[in-house]
Amino acid sequence: MAVGARAPEREPDRGADTRPEEEVVTVRGLAKSYGGRRVVDGVSFTVARGRVTGFLGPNGAGKSTTLRMVFGLVRPDAGGAGVFGRPYRELHAPARRVGAALEEGAFVPGRTGRDHLRCSAGPAGCAPERVEEVLELVGLAEAARRRVGGYSTGMRQRLALATALLGDPELLVLDEPANGLDPAGMLWLRRFLREFAAQGGAVLLSSHLLGEMEQTVDDVVLLDGGRLVHEGPLEGLLHEGQCVLTARPGDHGRVRAAVEAAGHRARVLPDERVWVGAPEREAVAALEGAEAAAEGVRSDRCTLESAFLMLTGDADGGSA
């Protein structure tokens, strides 16, 4: 599933692929314990063709263990996972179906970028010319003769992506691919992944850069404490029936109390903003009768970051 070497002038519309959605990854009831501690607890979700799916959660949420079970690196205690309708280990020529970069690339510092890809191309069953194609695709053609030891972090990220693309896969699975990229590099990556999905591919993307994820993903799978706490389209998570209130330092408790007194759900986020389960106009109206609480309060839409904090254990545990 080739993608053009240049990013389009306009980012492709989300859901631009008009074919019926196909479940490329299917996870059902995955569970895993280590030393009597449940690190993944009955997780189920799907990744569809033509979509970019964000795989999110705090550190220790169980994301890495879940991915390792999907790709046969860890045996689950319960449940199962399919990739293109079968266990990953049963795929014929898996590098031609799935391109994965789950950890920081293991690069030989003295080897050039081109030679790294040549060493990876053989086991992946790729023709030599594919190396030059992916170098151009990720913007490393001019740096191909340089030793990887002299690459910046962002260049290494591009090399890891190039390695994942060698087999011209239909599914990309990437862990923190934007780390080390400058703003221009993040824009390039966002456009690349959206184009990849628009042309019929599927992307499963894990990252802590929530602002960038909000601009990239179509769907969100969110884990916390080994359990699934949300699965669905991004717009469903960021619907208009919620907002965030920013109060003066120390006033968050008063704001929360005023909102709850008006019958709305509220939680105090770690940065002392207050998430409210009501549209902005209703949240602001709830403060009108509590003059002290309303003073200096600013209302904003709910972002992926605030939704993440509200749904995970990083919020205050108040009424939700």
TORKOL-4160 file (C-alpha; in steps of 0.2 Angstrom, whole numbers, padded with zeros to 4 digits, m for minus):
320
<pt num="1" X="0000" Y="0000" Z="0000"/>
<pt num="2" X="0011" Y="0014" Z="m0006"/>
<pt num="3" X="0010" Y="0031" Z="0000"/>
<pt num="4" X="0016" Y="0046" Z="m0010"/>
<pt num="5" X="0033" Y="0053" Z="m0005"/>
<pt num="6" X="0027" Y="0071" Z="m0003"/>
<pt num="7" X="0014" Y="0076" Z="0010"/>
<pt num="8" X="m0002" Y="0083" Z="0002"/>
<pt num="9" X="m0005" Y="0102" Z="0003"/>
<pt num="10" X="m0021" Y="0099" Z="0013"/>
<pt num="11" X="m0022" Y="0085" Z="0026"/>
<pt num="12" X="m0034" Y="0072" Z="0020"/>
<pt num="13" X="m0052" Y="0072" Z="0028"/>
<pt num="14" X="m0054" Y="0060" Z="0042"/>
<pt num="15" X="m0064" Y="0045" Z="0035"/>
<pt num="16" X="m0060" Y="0050" Z="0017"/>
<pt num="17" X="m0058" Y="0031" Z="0012"/>
<pt num="18" X="m0076" Y="0027" Z="0006"/>
<pt num="19" X="m0074" Y="0008" Z="0007"/>
<pt num="20" X="m0083" Y="m0001" Z="0021"/>
<pt num="21" X="m0073" Y="m0002" Z="0036"/>
<pt num="22" X="m0064" Y="m0018" Z="0039"/>
<pt num="23" X="m0057" Y="m0024" Z="0056"/>
<pt num="24" X="m0039" Y="m0025" Z="0054"/>
<pt num="25" X="m0035" Y="m0029" Z="0072"/>
<pt num="26" X="m0047" Y="m0037" Z="0083"/>
<pt num="27" X="m0044" Y="m0039" Z="0102"/>
<pt num="28" X="m0056" Y="m0049" Z="0113"/>
<pt num="29" X="m0054" Y="m0051" Z="0132"/>
<pt num="30" X="m0035" Y="m0050" Z="0133"/>
<pt num="31" X="m0029" Y="m0053" Z="0151"/>
<pt num="32" X="m0011" Y="m0055" Z="0158"/>
<pt num="33" X="m0004" Y="m0056" Z="0176"/>
<pt num="34" X="0014" Y="m0055" Z="0182"/>
<pt num="35" X="0018" Y="m0060" Z="0200"/>
<pt num="36" X="m0001" Y="m0061" Z="0205"/>
<pt num="37" X="m0003" Y="m0043" Z="0198"/>
<pt num="38" X="m0016" Y="m0040" Z="0184"/>
<pt num="39" X="m0007" Y="m0029" Z="0171"/>
<pt num="40" X="m0020" Y="m0031" Z="0157"/>
<pt num="41" X="m0038" Y="m0035" Z="0163"/>
<pt num="42" X="m0051" Y="m0040" Z="0149"/>
<pt num="43" X="m0046" Y="m0028" Z="0136"/>
<pt num="44" X="m0056" Y="m0028" Z="0120"/>
<pt num="45" X="m0055" Y="m0016" Z="0105"/>
<pt num="46" X="m0054" Y="m0015" Z="0086"/>
<pt num="47" X="m0043" Y="m0006" Z="0073"/>
<pt num="48" X="m0052" Y="m0002" Z="0057"/>
<pt num="49" X="m0045" Y="0000" Z="0039"/>
<pt num="50" X="m0045" Y="0018" Z="0034"/>
<pt num="51" X="m0043" Y="0025" Z="0051"/>
<pt num="52" X="m0029" Y="0031" Z="0063"/>
<pt num="53" X="m0032" Y="0024" Z="0080"/>
<pt num="54" X="m0024" Y="0032" Z="0095"/>
<pt num="55" X="m0019" Y="0019" Z="0109"/>
<pt num="56" X="m0018" Y="0029" Z="0125"/>
<pt num="57" X="m0015" Y="0027" Z="0143"/>
<pt num="58" X="m0004" Y="0033" Z="0158"/>
<pt num="59" X="0013" Y="0025" Z="0161"/>
<pt num="60" X="0009" Y="0007" Z="0167"/>
<pt num="61" X="m0008" Y="0006" Z="0160"/>
<pt num="62" X="m0004" Y="m0010" Z="0151"/>
<pt num="63" X="m0002" Y="m0003" Z="0133"/>
<pt num="64" X="0015" Y="m0011" Z="0129"/>
<pt num="65" X="0009" Y="m0028" Z="0137"/>
<pt num="66" X="m0007" Y="m0028" Z="0126"/>
<pt num="67" X="0003" Y="m0024" Z="0110"/>
<pt num="68" X="0015" Y="m0038" Z="0114"/>
<pt num="69" X="0001" Y="m0050" Z="0116"/>
<pt num="70" X="m0007" Y="m0044" Z="0100"/>
<pt num="71" X="0009" Y="m0048" Z="0090"/>
<pt num="72" X="0013" Y="m0065" Z="0099"/>
<pt num="73" X="0028" Y="m0059" Z="0110"/>
<pt num="74" X="0018" Y="m0062" Z="0126"/>
<pt num="75" X="0006" Y="m0076" Z="0129"/>
<pt num="76" X="m0010" Y="m0070" Z="0136"/>
<pt num="77" X="m0018" Y="m0078" Z="0152"/>
<pt num="78" X="m0035" Y="m0076" Z="0143"/>
<pt num="79" X="m0043" Y="m0069" Z="0128"/>
<pt num="80" X="m0035" Y="m0068" Z="0111"/>
<pt num="81" X="m0031" Y="m0056" Z="0096"/>
<pt num="82" X="m0032" Y="m0057" Z="0077"/>
<pt num="83" X="m0023" Y="m0047" Z="0064"/>
<pt num="84" X="m0031" Y="m0048" Z="0047"/>
<pt num="85" X="m0043" Y="m0061" Z="0054"/>
<pt num="86" X="m0030" Y="m0073" Z="0061"/>
<pt num="87" X="m0016" Y="m0074" Z="0075"/>
<pt num="88" X="m0001" Y="m0064" Z="0070"/>
<pt num="89" X="0010" Y="m0079" Z="0070"/>
<pt num="90" X="m0001" Y="m0087" Z="0056"/>
<pt num="91" X="0001" Y="m0072" Z="0044"/>
<pt num="92" X="0011" Y="m0077" Z="0028"/>
<pt num="93" X="0025" Y="m0064" Z="0025"/>
<pt num="94" X="0020" Y="m0053" Z="0040"/>
<pt num="95" X="0031" Y="m0039" Z="0035"/>
<pt num="96" X="0021" Y="m0036" Z="0020"/>
<pt num="97" X="0005" Y="m0035" Z="0030"/>
<pt num="98" X="0011" Y="m0026" Z="0046"/>
<pt num="99" X="0025" Y="m0013" Z="0049"/>
<pt num="100" X="0029" Y="m0011" Z="0067"/>
<pt num="101" X="0040" Y="0001" Z="0077"/>
<pt num="102" X="0036" Y="m0004" Z="0095"/>
<pt num="103" X="0052" Y="0001" Z="0104"/>
<pt num="104" X="0067" Y="0013" Z="0100"/>
<pt num="105" X="0076" Y="0006" Z="0085"/>
<pt num="106" X="0091" Y="m0005" Z="0088"/>
<pt num="107" X="0103" Y="0004" Z="0076"/>
<pt num="108" X="0121" Y="0000" Z="0074"/>
<pt num="109" X="0130" Y="0018" Z="0076"/>
<pt num="110" X="0143" Y="0014" Z="0063"/>
<pt num="111" X="0131" Y="0009" Z="0050"/>
<pt num="112" X="0123" Y="0021" Z="0037"/>
<pt num="113" X="0105" Y="0024" Z="0036"/>
<pt num="114" X="0105" Y="0015" Z="0019"/>
<pt num="115" X="0114" Y="0000" Z="0025"/>
<pt num="116" X="0103" Y="m0002" Z="0040"/>
<pt num="117" X="0088" Y="m0003" Z="0028"/>
<pt num="118" X="0097" Y="m0015" Z="0017"/>
<pt num="119" X="0100" Y="m0027" Z="0032"/>
<pt num="120" X="0082" Y="m0026" Z="0036"/>
<pt num="121" X="0076" Y="m0028" Z="0018"/>
<pt num="122" X="0082" Y="m0046" Z="0016"/>
<pt num="123" X="0073" Y="m0054" Z="0031"/>
<pt num="124" X="0057" Y="m0044" Z="0026"/>
<pt num="125" X="0058" Y="m0051" Z="0008"/>
<pt num="126" X="0059" Y="m0034" Z="0000"/>
<pt num="127" X="0068" Y="m0030" Z="m0016"/>
<pt num="128" X="0084" Y="m0018" Z="m0015"/>
<pt num="129" X="0075" Y="m0004" Z="m0024"/>
<pt num="130" X="0062" Y="m0003" Z="m0010"/>
<pt num="131" X="0076" Y="0004" Z="0001"/>
<pt num="132" X="0078" Y="0019" Z="m0010"/>
<pt num="133" X="0059" Y="0021" Z="m0010"/>
<pt num="134" X="0057" Y="0022" Z="0009"/>
<pt num="135" X="0072" Y="0033" Z="0011"/>
<pt num="136" X="0063" Y="0046" Z="m0001"/>
<pt num="137" X="0047" Y="0043" Z="0007"/>
<pt num="138" X="0052" Y="0048" Z="0025"/>
<pt num="139" X="0064" Y="0062" Z="0019"/>
<pt num="140" X="0080" Y="0053" Z="0023"/>
<pt num="141" X="0087" Y="0052" Z="0005"/>
<pt num="142" X="0100" Y="0065" Z="0007"/>
<pt num="143" X="0106" Y="0058" Z="0024"/>
<pt num="144" X="0106" Y="0040" Z="0018"/>
<pt num="145" X="0125" Y="0039" Z="0017"/>
<pt num="146" X="0128" Y="0046" Z="0035"/>
<pt num="147" X="0131" Y="0035" Z="0049"/>
<pt num="148" X="0116" Y="0032" Z="0061"/>
<pt num="149" X="0127" Y="0037" Z="0076"/>
<pt num="150" X="0127" Y="0055" Z="0069"/>
<pt num="151" X="0108" Y="0056" Z="0067"/>
<pt num="152" X="0097" Y="0067" Z="0078"/>
<pt num="153" X="0083" Y="0059" Z="0088"/>
<pt num="154" X="0071" Y="0065" Z="0074"/>
<pt num="155" X="0081" Y="0057" Z="0060"/>
<pt num="156" X="0081" Y="0040" Z="0070"/>
<pt num="157" X="0062" Y="0041" Z="0071"/>
<pt num="158" X="0061" Y="0043" Z="0053"/>
<pt num="159" X="0073" Y="0028" Z="0050"/>
<pt num="160" X="0062" Y="0018" Z="0062"/>
<pt num="161" X="0047" Y="0022" Z="0051"/>
<pt num="162" X="0056" Y="0018" Z="0035"/>
<pt num="163" X="0061" Y="0001" Z="0042"/>
<pt num="164" X="0042" Y="m0002" Z="0047"/>
<pt num="165" X="0037" Y="0003" Z="0029"/>
<pt num="166" X="0050" Y="m0009" Z="0020"/>
<pt num="167" X="0036" Y="m0022" Z="0017"/>
<pt num="168" X="0024" Y="m0009" Z="0010"/>
<pt num="169" X="0012" Y="m0015" Z="0024"/>
<pt num="170" X="m0007" Y="m0012" Z="0026"/>
<pt num="171" X="m0006" Y="m0009" Z="0045"/>
<pt num="172" X="0007" Y="0002" Z="0054"/>
<pt num="173" X="0009" Y="0000" Z="0073"/>
<pt num="174" X="0020" Y="0014" Z="0080"/>
<pt num="175" X="0025" Y="0018" Z="0098"/>
<pt num="176" X="0029" Y="0036" Z="0101"/>
<pt num="177" X="0034" Y="0040" Z="0083"/>
<pt num="178" X="0034" Y="0059" Z="0086"/>
<pt num="179" X="0047" Y="0059" Z="0100"/>
<pt num="180" X="0062" Y="0070" Z="0095"/>
<pt num="181" X="0053" Y="0078" Z="0080"/>
<pt num="182" X="0052" Y="0097" Z="0078"/>
<pt num="183" X="0036" Y="0105" Z="0074"/>
<pt num="184" X="0039" Y="0104" Z="0055"/>
<pt num="185" X="0043" Y="0085" Z="0058"/>
<pt num="186" X="0027" Y="0082" Z="0068"/>
<pt num="187" X="0016" Y="0091" Z="0054"/>
<pt num="188" X="0025" Y="0080" Z="0041"/>
<pt num="189" X="0021" Y="0064" Z="0052"/>
<pt num="190" X="0003" Y="0069" Z="0055"/>
<pt num="191" X="0000" Y="0071" Z="0036"/>
<pt num="192" X="0009" Y="0055" Z="0032"/>
<pt num="193" X="m0001" Y="0045" Z="0043"/>
<pt num="194" X="m0017" Y="0053" Z="0038"/>
<pt num="195" X="m0013" Y="0050" Z="0020"/>
<pt num="196" X="m0008" Y="0032" Z="0024"/>
<pt num="197" X="m0025" Y="0029" Z="0031"/>
<pt num="198" X="m0034" Y="0038" Z="0018"/>
<pt num="199" X="m0027" Y="0027" Z="0005"/>
<pt num="200" X="m0034" Y="0011" Z="0014"/>
<pt num="201" X="m0021" Y="0008" Z="0027"/>
<pt num="202" X="m0024" Y="0006" Z="0046"/>
<pt num="203" X="m0013" Y="0014" Z="0059"/>
<pt num="204" X="m0012" Y="0010" Z="0078"/>
<pt num="205" X="m0003" Y="0024" Z="0086"/>
<pt num="206" X="0003" Y="0026" Z="0104"/>
<pt num="207" X="0010" Y="0043" Z="0110"/>
<pt num="208" X="0010" Y="0054" Z="0126"/>
<pt num="209" X="0009" Y="0070" Z="0115"/>
<pt num="210" X="m0010" Y="0072" Z="0117"/>
<pt num="211" X="m0011" Y="0088" Z="0108"/>
<pt num="212" X="m0003" Y="0081" Z="0092"/>
<pt num="213" X="m0014" Y="0065" Z="0094"/>
<pt num="214" X="m0030" Y="0075" Z="0094"/>
<pt num="215" X="m0025" Y="0082" Z="0077"/>
<pt num="216" X="m0020" Y="0065" Z="0070"/>
<pt num="217" X="m0032" Y="0051" Z="0076"/>
<pt num="218" X="m0050" Y="0046" Z="0071"/>
<pt num="219" X="m0053" Y="0034" Z="0085"/>
<pt num="220" X="m0046" Y="0032" Z="0103"/>
<pt num="221" X="m0043" Y="0017" Z="0114"/>
<pt num="222" X="m0039" Y="0022" Z="0132"/>
<pt num="223" X="m0032" Y="0011" Z="0145"/>
<pt num="224" X="m0030" Y="0014" Z="0164"/>
<pt num="225" X="m0024" Y="0002" Z="0177"/>
<pt num="226" X="m0025" Y="m0012" Z="0164"/>
<pt num="227" X="m0043" Y="m0009" Z="0159"/>
<pt num="228" X="m0052" Y="m0002" Z="0145"/>
<pt num="229" X="m0060" Y="0015" Z="0150"/>
<pt num="230" X="m0064" Y="0021" Z="0132"/>
<pt num="231" X="m0066" Y="0015" Z="0115"/>
<pt num="232" X="m0073" Y="0025" Z="0100"/>
<pt num="233" X="m0072" Y="0039" Z="0088"/>
<pt num="234" X="m0062" Y="0055" Z="0094"/>
<pt num="235" X="m0078" Y="0066" Z="0092"/>
<pt num="236" X="m0088" Y="0055" Z="0104"/>
<pt num="237" X="m0075" Y="0058" Z="0117"/>
<pt num="238" X="m0074" Y="0077" Z="0114"/>
<pt num="239" X="m0092" Y="0080" Z="0112"/>
<pt num="240" X="m0100" Y="0097" Z="0115"/>
<pt num="241" X="m0109" Y="0091" Z="0131"/>
<pt num="242" X="m0094" Y="0095" Z="0142"/>
<pt num="243" X="m0081" Y="0108" Z="0145"/>
<pt num="244" X="m0067" Y="0113" Z="0156"/>
<pt num="245" X="m0066" Y="0128" Z="0168"/>
<pt num="246" X="m0050" Y="0137" Z="0173"/>
<pt num="247" X="m0052" Y="0146" Z="0190"/>
<pt num="248" X="m0040" Y="0157" Z="0200"/>
<pt num="249" X="m0027" Y="0147" Z="0210"/>
<pt num="250" X="m0035" Y="0139" Z="0225"/>
<pt num="251" X="m0053" Y="0142" Z="0218"/>
<pt num="252" X="m0056" Y="0125" Z="0210"/>
<pt num="253" X="m0065" Y="0117" Z="0225"/>
<pt num="254" X="m0077" Y="0132" Z="0226"/>
<pt num="255" X="m0080" Y="0131" Z="0207"/>
<pt num="256" X="m0083" Y="0112" Z="0208"/>
<pt num="257" X="m0095" Y="0114" Z="0222"/>
<pt num="258" X="m0105" Y="0127" Z="0213"/>
<pt num="259" X="m0106" Y="0117" Z="0197"/>
<pt num="260" X="m0112" Y="0101" Z="0207"/>
<pt num="261" X="m0125" Y="0111" Z="0216"/>
<pt num="262" X="m0132" Y="0115" Z="0199"/>
<pt num="263" X="m0134" Y="0097" Z="0196"/>
<pt num="264" X="m0119" Y="0094" Z="0184"/>
<pt num="265" X="m0105" Y="0082" Z="0186"/>
<pt num="266" X="m0088" Y="0089" Z="0189"/>
<pt num="267" X="m0070" Y="0083" Z="0193"/>
<pt num="268" X="m0055" Y="0092" Z="0197"/>
<pt num="269" X="m0040" Y="0088" Z="0186"/>
<pt num="270" X="m0022" Y="0088" Z="0192"/>
<pt num="271" X="m0019" Y="0105" Z="0185"/>
<pt num="272" X="m0033" Y="0111" Z="0195"/>
<pt num="273" X="m0045" Y="0114" Z="0180"/>
<pt num="274" X="m0062" Y="0108" Z="0183"/>
<pt num="275" X="m0070" Y="0096" Z="0170"/>
<pt num="276" X="m0089" Y="0098" Z="0169"/>
<pt num="277" X="m0101" Y="0086" Z="0161"/>
<pt num="278" X="m0111" Y="0100" Z="0154"/>
<pt num="279" X="m0110" Y="0112" Z="0139"/>
<pt num="280" X="m0100" Y="0128" Z="0142"/>
<pt num="281" X="m0115" Y="0140" Z="0143"/>
<pt num="282" X="m0123" Y="0129" Z="0156"/>
<pt num="283" X="m0107" Y="0127" Z="0166"/>
<pt num="284" X="m0105" Y="0146" Z="0166"/>
<pt num="285" X="m0124" Y="0149" Z="0171"/>
<pt num="286" X="m0121" Y="0137" Z="0186"/>
<pt num="287" X="m0108" Y="0149" Z="0192"/>
<pt num="288" X="m0119" Y="0165" Z="0191"/>
<pt num="289" X="m0127" Y="0162" Z="0208"/>
<pt num="290" X="m0110" Y="0159" Z="0216"/>
<pt num="291" X="m0102" Y="0176" Z="0213"/>
<pt num="292" X="m0086" Y="0171" Z="0222"/>
<pt num="293" X="m0084" Y="0155" Z="0212"/>
<pt num="294" X="m0087" Y="0164" Z="0196"/>
<pt num="295" X="m0074" Y="0178" Z="0197"/>
<pt num="296" X="m0060" Y="0175" Z="0185"/>
<pt num="297" X="m0066" Y="0159" Z="0178"/>
<pt num="298" X="m0063" Y="0155" Z="0160"/>
<pt num="299" X="m0072" Y="0141" Z="0151"/>
<pt num="300" X="m0064" Y="0131" Z="0137"/>
<pt num="301" X="m0069" Y="0116" Z="0126"/>
<pt num="302" X="m0064" Y="0099" Z="0132"/>
<pt num="303" X="m0048" Y="0093" Z="0124"/>
<pt num="304" X="m0040" Y="0076" Z="0122"/>
<pt num="305" X="m0029" Y="0080" Z="0136"/>
<pt num="306" X="m0043" Y="0085" Z="0148"/>
<pt num="307" X="m0053" Y="0070" Z="0143"/>
<pt num="308" X="m0038" Y="0059" Z="0146"/>
<pt num="309" X="m0035" Y="0066" Z="0164"/>
<pt num="310" X="m0054" Y="0065" Z="0168"/>
<pt num="311" X="m0055" Y="0047" Z="0163"/>
<pt num="312" X="m0039" Y="0040" Z="0171"/>
<pt num="313" X="m0033" Y="0039" Z="0188"/>
<pt num="314" X="m0025" Y="0056" Z="0187"/>
<pt num="315" X="m0041" Y="0065" Z="0191"/>
<pt num="316" X="m0048" Y="0067" Z="0209"/>
<pt num="317" X="m0060" Y="0053" Z="0209"/>
<pt num="318" X="m0075" Y="0064" Z="0212"/>
<pt num="319" X="m0091" Y="0061" Z="0204"/>
<pt num="320" X="m0090" Y="0057" Z="0186"/>
